[in-house]
Amino acid sequence: MFYRPADGHGLPHNPFNAIVTPRPIGWISTRGADGSENLAPYSFFNAVAYVPPQVMFASTGAKPDRGPTKDSVANIRDTGVFCVNIVEYEMRDVMNVSSGTYDKDVDEFDRAGIARTECREIACSRVSDAPAALECRLNQIVPLLGESNFLVLGEVVGIHLRDDCLKDGRFDVTTYQPLARMGYRDYTHVRDVFELKRPDD
């Protein structure tokens, strides 16, 4: 099968999101200029550089009460900071609750019953029990092709690691089993890992 996206795919569901998988989930917490809090998962998320450490996430679509974007991007534009919380398998249900389309005044921490802790380097809350959290300062927001598509790039200025996830000096993903997005409404989680050494190791 071959198709041009501009012409449509002819399938019951768009296969694009199922092609680029699995995608890690960035659970983005932000605080508005008015002090309101927001927490939302994004599967267009990844690390993009080591030195200094940097991450990205992309927001697609808009909310009627936020103009051309969503709560996360609107808050980051106002404050210049955000926190990426890593989602473990055990948090899948509360993460899903936080993915709902709520009014901008709704606090997803409260809605989903998620404990929060104040970040150390930025004015923002993080998910208390997340296996890892990355405190970020905004680098830039890049408008993408299409309507209401934005790429957010941030520098990581603080990193929290849950102590039980550190094994023999390594951050052990099998301890918490990171949740990842597949296509459609499907998810997966990491349970098995293997090592491949590079030719020049």
N, CA and C atoms as an extended XYZ file, in Angstrom:
603
Properties=species:S:1:pos:R:3:atomname:S:1:resname:S:1:resid:I:1 pbc="F F F"
N         0.838       -1.201        0.000 N   MET     1
C         0.000        0.000        0.000 CA  MET     1
C         0.869        1.245        0.000 C   MET     1
N         0.463        2.218       -0.758 N   PHE     2
C         1.094        3.541       -0.762 CA  PHE     2
C        -0.014        4.585       -0.812 C   PHE     2
N         0.174        5.665       -0.068 N   TYR     3
C        -0.792        6.761       -0.185 CA  TYR     3
C        -0.099        8.090        0.078 C   TYR     3
N        -0.646        9.131       -0.485 N   ARG     4
C        -0.199       10.496       -0.217 CA  ARG     4
C        -1.115       11.068        0.864 C   ARG     4
N        -0.544       11.516        1.973 N   PRO     5
C        -1.397       12.030        3.050 CA  PRO     5
C        -2.403       13.080        2.586 C   PRO     5
N        -2.009       13.888        1.629 N   ALA     6
C        -2.921       14.930        1.147 CA  ALA     6
C        -4.149       14.342        0.458 C   ALA     6
N        -4.027       13.096       -0.033 N   ASP     7
C        -5.143       12.457       -0.744 CA  ASP     7
C        -5.999       11.573        0.161 C   ASP     7
N        -5.553       11.338        1.395 N   GLY     8
C        -6.273       10.438        2.294 CA  GLY     8
C        -5.757        9.018        2.199 C   GLY     8
N        -6.043        8.212        3.221 N   HIS     9
C        -5.514        6.846        3.302 CA  HIS     9
C        -6.552        5.776        2.987 C   HIS     9
N        -7.810        6.107        3.059 N   GLY    10
C        -8.856        5.144        2.733 CA  GLY    10
C        -9.071        4.054        3.759 C   GLY    10
N        -8.444        4.175        4.924 N   LEU    11
C        -8.590        3.183        5.990 CA  LEU    11
C        -9.580        3.688        7.044 C   LEU    11
N       -10.110        2.796        7.871 N   PRO    12
C       -11.062        3.245        8.899 CA  PRO    12
C       -10.459        4.243        9.885 C   PRO    12
N        -9.129        4.132       10.126 N   HIS    13
C        -8.456        5.017       11.071 CA  HIS    13
C        -7.115        5.441       10.479 C   HIS    13
N        -6.683        6.633       10.819 N   ASN    14
C        -5.417        7.156       10.317 CA  ASN    14
C        -4.252        6.303       10.840 C   ASN    14
N        -3.430        5.713        9.957 N   PRO    15
C        -2.350        4.837       10.412 CA  PRO    15
C        -1.092        5.581       10.855 C   PRO    15
N        -1.029        6.901       10.655 N   PHE    16
C         0.231        7.621       10.891 CA  PHE    16
C         0.744        7.437       12.317 C   PHE    16
N        -0.126        7.615       13.310 N   ASN    17
C         0.309        7.493       14.697 CA  ASN    17
C         0.735        6.078       15.064 C   ASN    17
N         0.265        5.083       14.304 N   ALA    18
C         0.646        3.696       14.575 CA  ALA    18
C         1.979        3.336       13.927 C   ALA    18
N         2.446        4.174       13.011 N   ILE    19
C         3.706        3.896       12.321 CA  ILE    19
C         4.888        4.284       13.194 C   ILE    19
N         4.856        5.477       13.748 N   VAL    20
C         5.959        5.976       14.569 CA  VAL    20
C         5.670        5.587       16.021 C   VAL    20
N         6.076        4.379       16.376 N   THR    21
C         5.808        3.848       17.718 CA  THR    21
C         6.958        2.944       18.161 C   THR    21
N         7.083        2.688       19.457 N   PRO    22
C         6.332        3.318       20.543 CA  PRO    22
C         6.851        4.731       20.815 C   PRO    22
N         5.972        5.610       21.295 N   ARG    23
C         6.366        6.981       21.589 CA  ARG    23
C         6.323        7.202       23.098 C   ARG    23
N         7.422        7.687       23.681 N   PRO    24
C         7.392        7.990       25.118 CA  PRO    24
C         6.387        9.100       25.398 C   PRO    24
N         5.881        9.116       26.604 N   ILE    25
C         4.872       10.105       26.982 CA  ILE    25
C         5.490       11.139       27.913 C   ILE    25
N         5.400       12.389       27.509 N   GLY    26
C         5.797       13.490       28.379 CA  GLY    26
C         4.555       14.013       29.089 C   GLY    26
N         4.517       13.826       30.386 N   TRP    27
C         3.378       14.295       31.186 CA  TRP    27
C         3.730       15.702       31.634 C   TRP    27
N         3.205       16.694       30.942 N   ILE    28
C         3.673       18.066       31.090 CA  ILE    28
C         2.864       18.804       32.153 C   ILE    28
N         3.554       19.263       33.187 N   SER    29
C         2.900       20.097       34.197 CA  SER    29
C         3.325       21.545       34.000 C   SER    29
N         2.346       22.435       34.100 N   THR    30
C         2.592       23.871       33.940 CA  THR    30
C         1.778       24.628       34.977 C   THR    30
N         2.167       25.887       35.160 N   ARG    31
C         1.426       26.783       36.048 CA  ARG    31
C         1.166       28.071       35.290 C   ARG    31
N        -0.075       28.513       35.297 N   GLY    32
C        -0.417       29.745       34.612 CA  GLY    32
C         0.075       30.969       35.374 C   GLY    32
N         0.069       32.104       34.703 N   ALA    33
C         0.482       33.350       35.343 CA  ALA    33
C        -0.423       33.695       36.524 C   ALA    33
N        -1.653       33.176       36.511 N   ASP    34
C        -2.598       33.421       37.600 CA  ASP    34
C        -2.484       32.394       38.717 C   ASP    34
N        -1.527       31.471       38.607 N   GLY    35
C        -1.316       30.458       39.634 CA  GLY    35
C        -2.066       29.165       39.411 C   GLY    35
N        -2.915       29.100       38.393 N   SER    36
C        -3.643       27.861       38.094 CA  SER    36
C        -2.679       26.792       37.600 C   SER    36
N        -3.025       25.524       37.830 N   GLU    37
C        -2.129       24.425       37.475 CA  GLU    37
C        -2.755       23.551       36.395 C   GLU    37
N        -1.880       22.980       35.563 N   ASN    38
C        -2.336       22.115       34.479 CA  ASN    38
C        -1.399       20.923       34.375 C   ASN    38
N        -1.963       19.770       34.026 N   LEU    39
C        -1.178       18.550       33.827 CA  LEU    39
C        -1.786       17.792       32.660 C   LEU    39
N        -0.979       17.518       31.630 N   ALA    40
C        -1.508       16.865       30.428 CA  ALA    40
C        -0.428       16.007       29.778 C   ALA    40
N        -0.801       14.816       29.259 N   PRO    41
C         0.173       13.938       28.603 CA  PRO    41
C         0.307       14.249       27.116 C   PRO    41
N         1.544       14.166       26.623 N   TYR    42
C         1.841       14.380       25.203 CA  TYR    42
C         2.728       13.244       24.711 C   TYR    42
N         2.306       12.574       23.638 N   SER    43
C         3.122       11.483       23.103 CA  SER    43
C         4.025       11.935       21.957 C   SER    43
N         3.858       13.162       21.475 N   PHE    44
C         4.866       13.745       20.590 CA  PHE    44
C         5.903       14.392       21.501 C   PHE    44
N         6.769       13.558       22.079 N   PHE    45
C         7.719       14.009       23.099 CA  PHE    45
C         9.017       13.224       22.972 C   PHE    45
N        10.147       13.905       23.225 N   ASN    46
C        11.425       13.198       23.257 CA  ASN    46
C        12.536       14.112       23.756 C   ASN    46
N        13.689       13.489       24.072 N   ALA    47
C        14.914       14.234       24.339 CA  ALA    47
C        15.573       14.553       23.003 C   ALA    47
N        16.237       15.703       22.920 N   VAL    48
C        16.816       16.108       21.635 CA  VAL    48
C        18.296       16.454       21.709 C   VAL    48
N        18.874       16.622       22.905 N   ALA    49
C        20.298       16.958       23.013 CA  ALA    49
C        20.792       16.607       24.413 C   ALA    49
N        22.124       16.362       24.504 N   TYR    50
C        22.744       16.006       25.778 CA  TYR    50
C        23.279       17.214       26.538 C   TYR    50
N        24.044       18.084       25.838 N   VAL    51
C        24.762       19.174       26.504 CA  VAL    51
C        24.433       20.507       25.836 C   VAL    51
N        23.654       21.369       26.473 N   PRO    52
C        22.915       21.072       27.695 CA  PRO    52
C        21.747       20.140       27.388 C   PRO    52
N        21.255       19.407       28.381 N   PRO    53
C        20.133       18.507       28.108 CA  PRO    53
C        18.894       19.295       27.687 C   PRO    53
N        18.255       18.828       26.619 N   GLN    54
C        17.084       19.516       26.086 CA  GLN    54
C        16.024       18.495       25.680 C   GLN    54
N        14.773       18.921       25.776 N   VAL    55
C        13.642       18.076       25.403 CA  VAL    55
C        12.689       18.858       24.517 C   VAL    55
N        11.797       18.120       23.867 N   MET    56
C        10.768       18.752       23.057 CA  MET    56
C         9.447       18.029       23.257 C   MET    56
N         8.370       18.769       23.058 N   PHE    57
C         7.075       18.129       22.871 CA  PHE    57
C         6.281       18.977       21.894 C   PHE    57
N         5.352       18.336       21.221 N   ALA    58
C         4.519       19.040       20.250 CA  ALA    58
C         3.067       18.958       20.676 C   ALA    58
N         2.387       20.087       20.551 N   SER    59
C         0.968       20.179       20.863 CA  SER    59
C         0.194       20.370       19.572 C   SER    59
N        -0.847       19.575       19.396 N   THR    60
C        -1.681       19.685       18.199 CA  THR    60
C        -3.117       19.972       18.614 C   THR    60
N        -3.779       20.813       17.866 N   GLY    61
C        -5.158       21.141       18.183 CA  GLY    61
C        -5.261       22.319       19.134 C   GLY    61
N        -6.486       22.773       19.338 N   ALA    62
C        -6.728       23.951       20.160 CA  ALA    62
C        -7.964       23.750       21.018 C   ALA    62
N        -8.075       24.584       22.064 N   LYS    63
C        -9.257       24.603       22.921 CA  LYS    63
C        -9.975       25.934       22.738 C   LYS    63
N       -11.294       25.939       22.763 N   PRO    64
C       -12.035       27.186       22.562 CA  PRO    64
C       -11.664       28.285       23.559 C   PRO    64
N       -11.284       27.895       24.795 N   ASP    65
C       -10.955       28.908       25.801 CA  ASP    65
C        -9.472       29.254       25.822 C   ASP    65
N        -8.703       28.750       24.825 N   ARG    66
C        -7.273       29.038       24.773 CA  ARG    66
C        -6.830       29.587       23.421 C   ARG    66
N        -7.755       29.978       22.582 N   GLY    67
C        -7.382       30.533       21.292 CA  GLY    67
C        -6.817       29.472       20.376 C   GLY    67
N        -5.616       29.713       19.811 N   PRO    68
C        -5.078       28.789       18.810 CA  PRO    68
C        -4.321       27.595       19.375 C   PRO    68
N        -4.356       27.368       20.689 N   THR    69
C        -3.546       26.291       21.259 CA  THR    69
C        -4.250       25.656       22.459 C   THR    69
N        -3.480       24.978       23.312 N   LYS    70
C        -4.012       24.309       24.499 CA  LYS    70
C        -3.413       24.919       25.763 C   LYS    70
N        -3.873       24.440       26.923 N   ASP    71
C        -3.453       25.019       28.196 CA  ASP    71
C        -1.941       24.981       28.395 C   ASP    71
N        -1.311       23.845       28.077 N   SER    72
C         0.125       23.699       28.334 CA  SER    72
C         0.931       24.764       27.611 C   SER    72
N         0.714       24.899       26.315 N   VAL    73
C         1.484       25.865       25.526 CA  VAL    73
C         1.166       27.290       25.966 C   VAL    73
N        -0.098       27.573       26.233 N   ALA    74
C        -0.479       28.917       26.673 CA  ALA    74
C         0.217       29.275       27.985 C   ALA    74
N         0.259       28.343       28.933 N   ASN    75
C         0.932       28.606       30.205 CA  ASN    75
C         2.429       28.791       30.019 C   ASN    75
N         3.036       27.961       29.186 N   ILE    76
C         4.482       28.056       28.962 CA  ILE    76
C         4.831       29.379       28.300 C   ILE    76
N         4.009       29.834       27.382 N   ARG    77
C         4.231       31.150       26.770 CA  ARG    77
C         4.243       32.251       27.827 C   ARG    77
N         3.357       32.117       28.809 N   ASP    78
C         3.234       33.161       29.831 CA  ASP    78
C         4.353       33.121       30.859 C   ASP    78
N         4.812       31.912       31.218 N   THR    79
C         5.745       31.785       32.342 CA  THR    79
C         7.161       31.388       31.946 C   THR    79
N         7.321       30.729       30.795 N   GLY    80
C         8.652       30.333       30.341 CA  GLY    80
C         9.204       29.086       30.994 C   GLY    80
N         8.360       28.313       31.701 N   VAL    81
C         8.852       27.092       32.353 CA  VAL    81
C         7.810       25.977       32.238 C   VAL    81
N         8.288       24.740       32.376 N   PHE    82
C         7.406       23.578       32.433 CA  PHE    82
C         8.175       22.405       33.015 C   PHE    82
N         7.451       21.370       33.432 N   CYS    83
C         8.089       20.167       33.962 CA  CYS    83
C         7.585       18.948       33.201 C   CYS    83
N         8.512       18.087       32.802 N   VAL    84
C         8.164       16.826       32.146 CA  VAL    84
C         8.205       15.718       33.193 C   VAL    84
N         7.076       15.095       33.433 N   ASN    85
C         6.986       13.981       34.367 CA  ASN    85
C         6.915       12.683       33.566 C   ASN    85
N         7.732       11.712       33.925 N   ILE    86
C         7.757       10.433       33.221 CA  ILE    86
C         6.650        9.533       33.781 C   ILE    86
N         5.923        8.883       32.879 N   VAL    87
C         4.757        8.086       33.272 CA  VAL    87
C         5.139        6.613       33.402 C   VAL    87
N         4.899        6.037       34.563 N   GLU    88
C         5.109        4.605       34.742 CA  GLU    88
C         3.802        3.853       34.493 C   GLU    88
N         3.926        2.553       34.284 N   TYR    89
C         2.760        1.718       33.989 CA  TYR    89
C         1.689        1.837       35.066 C   TYR    89
N         2.100        1.881       36.329 N   GLU    90
C         1.137        1.936       37.426 CA  GLU    90
C         0.330        3.231       37.431 C   GLU    90
N         0.795        4.245       36.706 N   MET    91
C         0.092        5.531       36.673 CA  MET    91
C        -0.788        5.680       35.433 C   MET    91
N        -0.967        4.597       34.691 N   ARG    92
C        -1.665        4.700       33.407 CA  ARG    92
C        -3.083        5.258       33.548 C   ARG    92
N        -3.805        4.855       34.576 N   ASP    93
C        -5.197        5.284       34.704 CA  ASP    93
C        -5.312        6.758       35.083 C   ASP    93
N        -4.515        7.215       36.030 N   VAL    94
C        -4.592        8.633       36.406 CA  VAL    94
C        -4.040        9.515       35.292 C   VAL    94
N        -3.039        9.024       34.565 N   MET    95
C        -2.565        9.760       33.397 CA  MET    95
C        -3.688        9.939       32.392 C   MET    95
N        -4.459        8.876       32.188 N   ASN    96
C        -5.555        8.935       31.228 CA  ASN    96
C        -6.629        9.933       31.665 C   ASN    96
N        -6.910        9.987       32.958 N   VAL    97
C        -7.871       10.975       33.460 CA  VAL    97
C        -7.393       12.389       33.136 C   VAL    97
N        -6.100       12.626       33.281 N   SER    98
C        -5.564       13.973       33.037 CA  SER    98
C        -5.561       14.354       31.564 C   SER    98
N        -5.837       13.400       30.681 N   SER    99
C        -5.824       13.685       29.242 CA  SER    99
C        -7.136       14.283       28.746 C   SER    99
N        -8.125       14.386       29.617 N   GLY   100
C        -9.422       14.912       29.203 CA  GLY   100
C        -9.358       16.372       28.782 C   GLY   100
N       -10.323       16.792       27.973 N   THR   101
C       -10.425       18.191       27.559 CA  THR   101
C       -11.279       18.929       28.584 C   THR   101
N       -10.599       19.610       29.506 N   TYR   102
C       -11.284       20.316       30.581 CA  TYR   102
C       -11.158       21.829       30.385 C   TYR   102
N       -12.006       22.587       31.062 N   ASP   103
C       -11.870       24.037       31.057 CA  ASP   103
C       -10.517       24.418       31.637 C   ASP   103
N       -10.003       25.561       31.224 N   LYS   104
C        -8.658       25.963       31.646 CA  LYS   104
C        -8.534       26.134       33.160 C   LYS   104
N        -9.657       26.335       33.847 N   ASP   105
C        -9.612       26.509       35.296 CA  ASP   105
C        -9.585       25.184       36.054 C   ASP   105
N        -9.736       24.065       35.355 N   VAL   106
C        -9.720       22.754       36.012 CA  VAL   106
C        -8.277       22.328       36.286 C   VAL   106
N        -8.007       21.933       37.506 N   ASP   107
C        -6.690       21.452       37.923 CA  ASP   107
C        -6.677       19.928       37.780 C   ASP   107
N        -5.909       19.421       36.815 N   GLU   108
C        -5.879       17.974       36.565 CA  GLU   108
C        -5.241       17.199       37.709 C   GLU   108
N        -4.352       17.823       38.474 N   PHE   109
C        -3.831       17.151       39.667 CA  PHE   109
C        -4.992       16.781       40.590 C   PHE   109
N        -5.875       17.746       40.819 N   ASP   110
C        -7.029       17.497       41.687 CA  ASP   110
C        -8.024       16.548       41.029 C   ASP   110
N        -8.296       16.759       39.750 N   ARG   111
C        -9.299       15.943       39.057 CA  ARG   111
C        -8.929       14.460       39.096 C   ARG   111
N        -7.645       14.160       38.909 N   ALA   112
C        -7.202       12.763       38.863 CA  ALA   112
C        -6.707       12.246       40.215 C   ALA   112
N        -6.664       13.111       41.231 N   GLY   113
C        -6.182       12.686       42.539 CA  GLY   113
C        -4.695       12.402       42.558 C   GLY   113
N        -3.914       13.264       41.911 N   ILE   114
C        -2.468       13.069       41.784 CA  ILE   114
C        -1.741       13.986       42.762 C   ILE   114
N        -0.858       13.402       43.571 N   ALA   115
C        -0.076       14.196       44.520 CA  ALA   115
C         0.942       15.046       43.774 C   ALA   115
N         1.164       16.255       44.271 N   ARG   116
C         2.110       17.170       43.625 CA  ARG   116
C         3.151       17.657       44.625 C   ARG   116
N         4.292       18.055       44.086 N   THR   117
C         5.382       18.629       44.864 CA  THR   117
C         5.921       19.821       44.092 C   THR   117
N         6.321       20.855       44.793 N   GLU   118
C         6.874       22.034       44.132 CA  GLU   118
C         8.240       21.708       43.522 C   GLU   118
N         8.465       22.173       42.311 N   CYS   119
C         9.779       22.017       41.683 CA  CYS   119
C        10.814       22.850       42.435 C   CYS   119
N        12.090       22.565       42.215 N   ARG   120
C        13.155       23.264       42.940 CA  ARG   120
C        13.735       24.436       42.172 C   ARG   120
N        13.821       24.320       40.843 N   GLU   121
C        14.476       25.349       40.039 CA  GLU   121
C        13.499       26.255       39.302 C   GLU   121
N        12.248       25.858       39.215 N   ILE   122
C        11.249       26.629       38.481 CA  ILE   122
C         9.967       26.726       39.303 C   ILE   122
N         9.143       27.711       38.981 N   ALA   123
C         7.870       27.903       39.673 CA  ALA   123
C         6.802       27.050       39.002 C   ALA   123
N         6.719       25.797       39.432 N   CYS   124
C         5.819       24.835       38.801 CA  CYS   124
C         5.707       23.619       39.717 C   CYS   124
N         4.608       22.907       39.629 N   SER   125
C         4.463       21.651       40.369 CA  SER   125
C         4.927       20.479       39.518 C   SER   125
N         5.321       19.395       40.180 N   ARG   126
C         5.633       18.146       39.496 CA  ARG   126
C         4.826       17.029       40.138 C   ARG   126
N         4.744       15.896       39.443 N   VAL   127
C         4.050       14.724       39.978 CA  VAL   127
C         4.941       14.089       41.042 C   VAL   127
N         4.470       14.061       42.273 N   SER   128
C         5.307       13.629       43.398 CA  SER   128
C         5.911       12.248       43.207 C   SER   128
N         5.114       11.294       42.732 N   ASP   129
C         5.552        9.904       42.683 CA  ASP   129
C         6.088        9.468       41.325 C   ASP   129
N         6.261       10.403       40.404 N   ALA   130
C         6.791       10.038       39.085 CA  ALA   130
C         8.194        9.456       39.227 C   ALA   130
N         8.545        8.462       38.429 N   PRO   131
C         9.892        7.890       38.507 CA  PRO   131
C        10.985        8.894       38.166 C   PRO   131
N        10.652        9.875       37.331 N   ALA   132
C        11.597       10.936       37.001 CA  ALA   132
C        10.813       12.176       36.609 C   ALA   132
N        11.416       13.327       36.844 N   ALA   133
C        10.809       14.592       36.440 CA  ALA   133
C        11.916       15.529       35.982 C   ALA   133
N        11.656       16.226       34.887 N   LEU   134
C        12.638       17.125       34.281 CA  LEU   134
C        12.111       18.550       34.353 C   LEU   134
N        12.754       19.382       35.156 N   GLU   135
C        12.371       20.783       35.249 CA  GLU   135
C        12.993       21.538       34.074 C   GLU   135
N        12.181       22.281       33.344 N   CYS   136
C        12.633       22.871       32.079 CA  CYS   136
C        12.356       24.365       31.998 C   CYS   136
N        13.292       25.069       31.366 N   ARG   137
C        13.081       26.464       30.987 CA  ARG   137
C        12.882       26.512       29.479 C   ARG   137
N        11.919       27.298       29.057 N   LEU   138
C        11.586       27.400       27.641 CA  LEU   138
C        12.763       27.913       26.829 C   LEU   138
N        13.052       27.231       25.730 N   ASN   139
C        14.020       27.701       24.747 CA  ASN   139
C        13.286       28.440       23.640 C   ASN   139
N        12.363       27.739       22.995 N   GLN   140
C        11.551       28.399       21.978 CA  GLN   140
C        10.290       27.595       21.689 C   GLN   140
N         9.297       28.292       21.172 N   ILE   141
C         8.071       27.676       20.666 CA  ILE   141
C         8.042       27.907       19.168 C   ILE   141
N         7.960       26.820       18.416 N   VAL   142
C         8.041       26.891       16.955 CA  VAL   142
C         6.683       26.535       16.354 C   VAL   142
N         6.062       27.449       15.615 N   PRO   143
C         4.830       27.082       14.904 CA  PRO   143
C         5.154       26.066       13.810 C   PRO   143
N         4.345       25.027       13.692 N   LEU   144
C         4.535       24.002       12.671 CA  LEU   144
C         3.496       24.167       11.570 C   LEU   144
N         3.718       23.469       10.459 N   LEU   145
C         2.739       23.484        9.381 CA  LEU   145
C         1.381       23.016        9.898 C   LEU   145
N         0.324       23.531        9.329 N   GLY   146
C        -1.014       23.145        9.758 CA  GLY   146
C        -1.559       24.104       10.793 C   GLY   146
N        -2.755       23.812       11.246 N   GLU   147
C        -3.445       24.695       12.184 CA  GLU   147
C        -3.248       24.229       13.616 C   GLU   147
N        -2.807       25.136       14.479 N   SER   148
C        -2.665       24.873       15.918 CA  SER   148
C        -1.664       23.770       16.226 C   SER   148
N        -0.581       23.695       15.455 N   ASN   149
C         0.511       22.756       15.715 CA  ASN   149
C         1.725       23.538       16.197 C   ASN   149
N         2.220       23.219       17.401 N   PHE   150
C         3.346       23.951       17.972 CA  PHE   150
C         4.368       22.980       18.561 C   PHE   150
N         5.650       23.265       18.312 N   LEU   151
C         6.762       22.515       18.891 CA  LEU   151
C         7.351       23.341       20.025 C   LEU   151
N         7.466       22.749       21.198 N   VAL   152
C         8.020       23.425       22.365 CA  VAL   152
C         9.369       22.796       22.697 C   VAL   152
N        10.400       23.611       22.766 N   LEU   153
C        11.750       23.157       23.098 CA  LEU   153
C        12.169       23.771       24.429 C   LEU   153
N        12.714       22.941       25.313 N   GLY   154
C        13.125       23.437       26.614 CA  GLY   154
C        14.456       22.875       27.058 C   GLY   154
N        15.175       23.660       27.859 N   GLU   155
C        16.426       23.205       28.473 CA  GLU   155
C        16.119       22.628       29.851 C   GLU   155
N        16.657       21.456       30.125 N   VAL   156
C        16.448       20.807       31.419 CA  VAL   156
C        17.404       21.425       32.437 C   VAL   156
N        16.841       22.028       33.488 N   VAL   157
C        17.660       22.713       34.493 CA  VAL   157
C        17.620       22.007       35.849 C   VAL   157
N        16.816       20.971       35.966 N   GLY   158
C        16.747       20.198       37.201 CA  GLY   158
C        16.160       18.822       36.925 C   GLY   158
N        16.731       17.783       37.531 N   ILE   159
C        16.282       16.410       37.288 CA  ILE   159
C        16.011       15.710       38.618 C   ILE   159
N        14.828       15.137       38.741 N   HIS   160
C        14.458       14.332       39.903 CA  HIS   160
C        14.413       12.864       39.491 C   HIS   160
N        15.057       12.001       40.262 N   LEU   161
C        15.021       10.557       40.035 CA  LEU   161
C        14.508        9.879       41.297 C   LEU   161
N        13.534        9.008       41.148 N   ARG   162
C        13.017        8.287       42.309 CA  ARG   162
C        14.050        7.267       42.769 C   ARG   162
N        14.320        7.252       44.044 N   ASP   163
C        15.432        6.453       44.562 CA  ASP   163
C        15.321        4.971       44.234 C   ASP   163
N        14.098        4.416       44.245 N   ASP   164
C        13.965        2.982       44.004 CA  ASP   164
C        14.265        2.599       42.556 C   ASP   164
N        14.366        3.597       41.680 N   CYS   165
C        14.652        3.322       40.265 CA  CYS   165
C        16.146        3.327       39.961 C   CYS   165
N        16.964        3.632       40.954 N   LEU   166
C        18.415        3.618       40.768 CA  LEU   166
C        18.965        2.270       41.212 C   LEU   166
N        19.564        1.541       40.269 N   LYS   167
C        20.121        0.212       40.547 CA  LYS   167
C        21.542        0.141       39.998 C   LYS   167
N        22.505       -0.098       40.875 N   ASP   168
C        23.909       -0.232       40.470 CA  ASP   168
C        24.381        0.985       39.671 C   ASP   168
N        23.954        2.158       40.102 N   GLY   169
C        24.408        3.383       39.460 CA  GLY   169
C        23.700        3.727       38.168 C   GLY   169
N        22.671        2.971       37.815 N   ARG   170
C        21.914        3.236       36.586 CA  ARG   170
C        20.449        3.517       36.915 C   ARG   170
N        19.827        4.306       36.057 N   PHE   171
C        18.387        4.528       36.146 CA  PHE   171
C        17.718        3.356       35.444 C   PHE   171
N        17.101        2.478       36.219 N   ASP   172
C        16.599        1.195       35.723 CA  ASP   172
C        15.134        1.302       35.302 C   ASP   172
N        14.885        1.292       33.996 N   VAL   173
C        13.513        1.469       33.506 CA  VAL   173
C        12.621        0.271       33.812 C   VAL   173
N        13.213       -0.910       34.000 N   THR   174
C        12.371       -2.080       34.285 CA  THR   174
C        11.752       -2.011       35.680 C   THR   174
N        12.291       -1.154       36.534 N   THR   175
C        11.719       -0.992       37.868 CA  THR   175
C        10.339       -0.359       37.800 C   THR   175
N        10.190        0.626       36.919 N   TYR   176
C         8.911        1.338       36.854 CA  TYR   176
C         8.132        1.100       35.561 C   TYR   176
N         8.778        0.531       34.555 N   GLN   177
C         8.124        0.169       33.291 CA  GLN   177
C         7.436        1.378       32.638 C   GLN   177
N         8.216        2.206       31.932 N   PRO   178
C         7.651        3.407       31.321 CA  PRO   178
C         6.525        3.091       30.345 C   PRO   178
N         5.486        3.905       30.415 N   LEU   179
C         4.349        3.772       29.519 CA  LEU   179
C         4.673        4.458       28.197 C   LEU   179
N         4.225        3.871       27.103 N   ALA   180
C         4.467        4.450       25.777 CA  ALA   180
C         3.200        4.351       24.945 C   ALA   180
N         3.056        5.295       24.036 N   ARG   181
C         1.863        5.355       23.192 CA  ARG   181
C         2.109        4.614       21.895 C   ARG   181
N         1.139        3.820       21.505 N   MET   182
C         1.137        3.179       20.204 CA  MET   182
C         0.148        3.948       19.324 C   MET   182
N        -0.415        3.294       18.327 N   GLY   183
C        -1.418        3.959       17.509 CA  GLY   183
C        -2.802        3.826       18.124 C   GLY   183
N        -3.732        4.593       17.565 N   TYR   184
C        -5.136        4.480       17.966 CA  TYR   184
C        -5.277        4.730       19.472 C   TYR   184
N        -5.904        3.835       20.214 N   ARG   185
C        -6.008        3.984       21.678 CA  ARG   185
C        -5.096        2.983       22.389 C   ARG   185
N        -4.084        2.503       21.705 N   ASP   186
C        -3.220        1.450       22.237 CA  ASP   186
C        -1.992        2.023       22.939 C   ASP   186
N        -1.573        1.325       23.988 N   TYR   187
C        -0.373        1.676       24.746 CA  TYR   187
C         0.467        0.412       24.944 C   TYR   187
N         1.706        0.620       25.377 N   THR   188
C         2.559       -0.497       25.764 CA  THR   188
C         3.424       -0.033       26.928 C   THR   188
N         4.189       -0.955       27.515 N   HIS   189
C         5.127       -0.563       28.567 CA  HIS   189
C         6.369       -1.441       28.470 C   HIS   189
N         7.496       -0.878       28.893 N   VAL   190
C         8.788       -1.550       28.759 CA  VAL   190
C         8.991       -2.508       29.922 C   VAL   190
N         9.138       -3.793       29.592 N   ARG   191
C         9.401       -4.807       30.605 CA  ARG   191
C        10.735       -5.510       30.380 C   ARG   191
N        11.163       -5.595       29.132 N   ASP   192
C        12.391       -6.311       28.790 CA  ASP   192
C        13.358       -5.366       28.085 C   ASP   192
N        14.629       -5.482       28.424 N   VAL   193
C        15.664       -4.691       27.754 CA  VAL   193
C        16.812       -5.613       27.360 C   VAL   193
N        17.563       -5.220       26.349 N   PHE   194
C        18.783       -5.933       25.980 CA  PHE   194
C        19.814       -4.901       25.554 C   PHE   194
N        21.074       -5.283       25.606 N   GLU   195
C        22.178       -4.368       25.313 CA  GLU   195
C        22.817       -4.721       23.981 C   GLU   195
N        23.131       -3.710       23.206 N   LEU   196
C        23.913       -3.853       21.978 CA  LEU   196
C        25.085       -2.887       22.048 C   LEU   196
N        26.288       -3.410       22.001 N   LYS   197
C        27.460       -2.538       22.003 CA  LYS   197
C        27.733       -2.040       20.590 C   LYS   197
N        28.139       -0.780       20.476 N   ARG   198
C        28.478       -0.208       19.181 CA  ARG   198
C        29.824       -0.748       18.706 C   ARG   198
N        30.060       -0.717       17.405 N   PRO   199
C        31.337       -1.225       16.887 CA  PRO   199
C        32.555       -0.535       17.485 C   PRO   199
N        32.416        0.761       17.867 N   ASP   200
C        33.580        1.478       18.394 CA  ASP   200
C        33.611        1.522       19.918 C   ASP   200
N        32.759        0.740       20.593 N   ASP   201
C        32.796        0.680       22.065 CA  ASP   201
C        34.040       -0.068       22.536 C   ASP   201
